[in-house]
Amino acid sequence: MILIRRIVFAMAMLLATAALAETSPPAQVMLLGTFHFSDPGKDAVKTRSLDVTTAESQQYLADLSQRIARTFRPTRVLLEYAPDNDASINQQFAAYVDGKFELPVNEIYQLGFRIARLSGLDAVGTWDHREVPWQAGAMIEYAEENDPAAKAEWEAEIAAVTAELQRRHDTLSLPELLALSNDPADFAANKALYVSTNAIGAGDGYSGADAAASWWHRNFRMYANVQRVAQPGERVLVIGGSGHIAVIADLLALDAARMAADVRPLL
């Protein structure tokens, strides 16, 4: 009798889940990768970013925000800022909606605030997580003491990437830079930087593998924040640094409960 009840209960739950799926479509998630408009200088690769305050760039940002708001119609906008700042960020957003706040030079404002207001939203949210940083200190220390060739190779790779990114910011337009910030080839190159140091300390503490894992660890937690918001029926725009988006795009592609919406045609 108990077994029959359990079977009936399980069937009822399946039917309820199916009915919910019929009434609420899967969440759509649009990822928008960016460079840091106002670079805080915390990344290994440091560049002087293109000036987004020029009239041409401001017009492009306004037009892009209109396209995303009109085409994707986000119900939630998630931005990359410290969770502790959520109350103050949303106070700024409310002031911006009332015409009492001038947008600073940062992508959370220049894109996030613009799109959220155009979409008629009452608030923005954060998907960031900063309790698990990239833990590269032990790897660098190990390489200095035990594998100077690997350290030199990594430093040369960082220098080459920095030079290429600076060339882009010196010669390309804002639309071209944002297109590259959402290019799967650039995503792959970004992730390859972590794989290139993965073998440092292999068999002797695995500091390289642990450093790489810490980056994915942070991004897994960040994606969990996206999943928490991206429930059936929601259309969630996620804006963040392209290094994060490179990993998040892989996780979204594997998430059977959510659908990816491609931002590239709107750029």
VMD Tcl script that draws the C-alpha trace (Angstrom):
set ca {
  {0.00 0.00 0.00}
  {2.86 2.35 0.91}
  {4.56 1.59 -2.42}
  {1.36 2.39 -4.33}
  {1.05 5.73 -2.51}
  {4.65 6.59 -3.40}
  {4.05 5.75 -7.06}
  {0.87 7.85 -7.14}
  {2.70 10.75 -5.46}
  {5.59 10.55 -7.94}
  {3.18 10.53 -10.89}
  {1.36 13.53 -9.47}
  {4.63 15.44 -9.12}
  {5.59 14.62 -12.71}
  {2.21 15.83 -13.96}
  {2.49 19.02 -11.94}
  {5.98 19.67 -13.33}
  {4.75 19.06 -16.87}
  {1.82 21.41 -16.37}
  {4.14 24.12 -15.04}
  {6.43 23.70 -18.04}
  {3.46 24.14 -20.38}
  {2.39 27.41 -18.73}
  {5.87 28.88 -18.07}
  {8.48 28.68 -20.84}
  {12.10 28.05 -19.85}
  {14.06 31.10 -18.79}
  {16.01 32.86 -21.52}
  {19.47 34.13 -20.59}
  {21.36 36.66 -22.71}
  {25.06 37.06 -21.89}
  {26.74 40.36 -22.73}
  {30.51 40.32 -22.27}
  {32.39 43.60 -21.95}
  {35.81 44.99 -21.25}
  {35.92 47.17 -18.16}
  {35.00 50.67 -19.30}
  {36.73 52.05 -16.21}
  {39.43 49.46 -15.58}
  {40.17 48.99 -11.82}
  {43.51 47.36 -12.70}
  {42.87 44.16 -10.76}
  {43.37 41.74 -13.65}
  {46.69 40.21 -14.68}
  {46.21 41.80 -18.11}
  {46.18 45.59 -17.73}
  {45.29 47.98 -20.55}
  {44.16 51.57 -21.08}
  {40.56 51.19 -22.14}
  {38.91 53.01 -25.01}
  {37.15 56.21 -23.94}
  {33.42 55.47 -23.97}
  {32.47 59.07 -23.14}
  {32.98 60.38 -26.69}
  {29.85 61.45 -28.55}
  {30.20 58.55 -30.98}
  {30.54 55.92 -28.25}
  {27.72 57.42 -26.20}
  {25.40 57.29 -29.20}
  {26.34 53.67 -29.82}
  {25.71 52.71 -26.19}
  {22.31 54.43 -26.28}
  {21.38 52.65 -29.52}
  {22.64 49.27 -28.30}
  {20.65 49.64 -25.08}
  {17.54 50.40 -27.12}
  {18.08 47.34 -29.33}
  {18.52 44.97 -26.40}
  {15.58 46.42 -24.45}
  {13.29 46.34 -27.49}
  {14.36 42.95 -28.88}
  {15.13 40.82 -25.81}
  {12.78 42.65 -23.39}
  {14.63 41.56 -20.23}
  {12.61 41.00 -17.09}
  {15.79 41.02 -14.98}
  {19.17 42.69 -15.48}
  {22.12 41.23 -13.57}
  {25.36 43.23 -13.26}
  {28.86 42.57 -11.97}
  {29.17 44.45 -8.68}
  {29.88 43.42 -5.10}
  {26.74 42.03 -3.42}
  {27.36 44.30 -0.40}
  {26.76 47.28 -2.69}
  {23.32 46.19 -3.86}
  {21.36 48.71 -1.80}
  {23.52 51.67 -2.83}
  {23.58 50.62 -6.50}
  {19.80 50.42 -6.55}
  {19.53 53.82 -4.87}
  {21.61 55.14 -7.76}
  {19.40 53.34 -10.24}
  {16.25 54.87 -8.72}
  {17.86 58.31 -8.94}
  {18.82 57.63 -12.57}
  {15.25 56.66 -13.44}
  {14.14 59.98 -11.87}
  {16.70 61.89 -13.95}
  {18.82 62.77 -10.91}
  {21.93 60.63 -11.50}
  {24.61 61.05 -14.16}
  {26.02 57.76 -15.39}
  {29.65 57.11 -14.37}
  {32.16 55.53 -16.75}
  {31.46 51.89 -15.91}
  {29.64 49.22 -17.87}
  {27.17 48.54 -15.05}
  {25.92 52.09 -15.51}
  {26.56 52.80 -19.18}
  {24.84 49.57 -20.29}
  {23.16 48.02 -17.26}
  {21.31 51.10 -16.00}
  {20.35 52.21 -19.50}
  {18.91 48.84 -20.50}
  {17.11 48.32 -17.19}
  {15.40 51.72 -17.40}
  {14.42 51.22 -21.04}
  {12.99 47.82 -20.08}
  {10.80 49.41 -17.41}
  {12.46 47.61 -14.50}
  {12.25 48.80 -10.91}
  {15.67 47.49 -9.89}
  {18.87 45.83 -11.05}
  {20.63 42.88 -9.43}
  {24.10 41.44 -9.04}
  {25.37 38.02 -10.07}
  {28.90 38.58 -8.77}
  {30.64 36.48 -6.11}
  {33.94 37.56 -4.58}
  {34.54 35.16 -1.71}
  {36.52 32.79 -3.98}
  {39.10 34.88 -5.87}
  {41.59 33.60 -8.42}
  {44.17 31.99 -6.14}
  {47.36 32.28 -8.19}
  {49.78 33.27 -5.42}
  {50.92 29.74 -4.58}
  {51.35 28.92 -8.27}
  {53.53 31.98 -8.91}
  {55.60 31.30 -5.81}
  {56.09 27.65 -6.80}
  {57.09 28.59 -10.35}
  {59.61 31.16 -9.12}
  {61.31 28.58 -6.92}
  {60.92 25.40 -8.96}
  {59.93 26.10 -12.57}
  {61.35 29.43 -13.78}
  {60.86 28.38 -17.42}
  {57.11 28.00 -16.88}
  {56.98 31.36 -15.11}
  {58.86 33.06 -17.96}
  {56.55 31.45 -20.53}
  {53.46 32.61 -18.65}
  {54.80 36.14 -18.28}
  {55.58 36.24 -22.02}
  {52.06 35.05 -22.77}
  {50.53 37.72 -20.53}
  {52.72 40.37 -22.19}
  {51.60 39.26 -25.66}
  {47.93 39.28 -24.68}
  {48.32 42.71 -23.06}
  {49.94 44.13 -26.18}
  {47.20 42.72 -28.42}
  {44.42 44.07 -26.21}
  {46.07 47.48 -26.06}
  {46.39 47.47 -29.86}
  {42.67 46.78 -30.09}
  {41.76 49.61 -27.73}
  {44.03 51.99 -29.62}
  {42.71 51.13 -33.09}
  {39.22 49.63 -32.91}
  {35.81 51.18 -32.33}
  {33.51 50.41 -29.42}
  {31.23 48.17 -31.55}
  {34.28 46.22 -32.74}
  {35.59 45.82 -29.19}
  {32.25 44.58 -27.89}
  {31.96 42.15 -30.80}
  {35.34 40.68 -29.81}
  {34.27 40.62 -26.15}
  {31.49 38.21 -27.18}
  {33.42 36.18 -29.76}
  {33.69 32.42 -29.03}
  {37.25 32.46 -30.38}
  {38.22 35.09 -27.81}
  {36.40 33.11 -25.12}
  {38.54 30.08 -25.98}
  {41.75 32.12 -25.93}
  {40.85 33.55 -22.53}
  {40.22 30.12 -20.99}
  {43.41 28.78 -22.59}
  {45.46 31.17 -20.41}
  {44.41 29.21 -17.33}
  {45.01 25.84 -18.97}
  {48.53 26.92 -19.98}
  {49.60 27.09 -16.31}
  {47.59 24.09 -15.16}
  {50.60 21.73 -15.08}
  {52.72 23.92 -12.79}
  {53.38 21.89 -9.66}
  {51.83 18.72 -11.08}
  {52.66 15.87 -8.71}
  {54.06 18.35 -6.20}
  {51.12 20.23 -4.69}
  {49.29 21.01 -7.96}
  {49.40 24.77 -7.41}
  {48.75 25.42 -11.11}
  {45.69 23.20 -11.20}
  {44.42 24.70 -7.95}
  {44.80 28.22 -9.36}
  {42.85 27.29 -12.50}
  {40.20 25.52 -10.42}
  {39.73 28.60 -8.24}
  {38.78 30.65 -11.31}
  {36.20 28.08 -12.39}
  {35.05 27.79 -8.75}
  {34.23 31.51 -8.64}
  {32.44 31.34 -11.97}
  {30.42 28.28 -10.97}
  {29.17 30.28 -7.98}
  {28.44 33.28 -10.19}
  {26.44 31.06 -12.54}
  {24.52 29.69 -9.54}
  {23.45 33.29 -8.88}
  {22.21 33.50 -12.46}
  {20.32 30.21 -12.11}
  {18.65 31.41 -8.93}
  {17.16 34.36 -10.82}
  {16.60 32.72 -14.22}
  {13.43 30.83 -13.36}
  {10.75 29.74 -15.88}
  {9.28 32.67 -17.77}
  {12.11 35.10 -16.99}
  {14.27 36.82 -19.60}
  {17.55 37.58 -17.85}
  {20.27 39.84 -19.23}
  {23.67 39.15 -17.66}
  {26.38 41.78 -18.15}
  {29.95 41.12 -17.05}
  {33.60 41.00 -17.92}
  {34.31 38.83 -20.93}
  {36.63 36.60 -18.88}
  {33.66 35.57 -16.73}
  {31.28 35.34 -19.67}
  {33.72 32.97 -21.43}
  {33.15 30.38 -18.69}
  {29.48 31.20 -18.06}
  {28.66 30.62 -21.74}
  {29.89 27.03 -21.40}
  {27.76 26.43 -18.31}
  {24.67 27.96 -19.91}
  {25.12 25.71 -22.96}
  {25.00 22.68 -20.63}
  {21.97 23.90 -18.66}
  {18.91 22.03 -19.93}
  {16.58 24.20 -17.82}
  {17.58 27.48 -19.50}
  {17.86 28.78 -23.05}
  {20.67 31.00 -24.34}
  {19.76 34.12 -26.30}
  {22.55 35.33 -28.59}
  {23.52 38.97 -28.11}
  {25.86 39.12 -31.13}
  {23.23 40.04 -33.76}
  {22.37 43.10 -31.65}
  {25.92 44.40 -31.36}
}
mol new
graphics top color blue
foreach p $ca { graphics top sphere $p radius 0.5 }
foreach p [lrange $ca 0 end-1] q [lrange $ca 1 end] { graphics top cylinder $p $q radius 0.2 }
display resetview
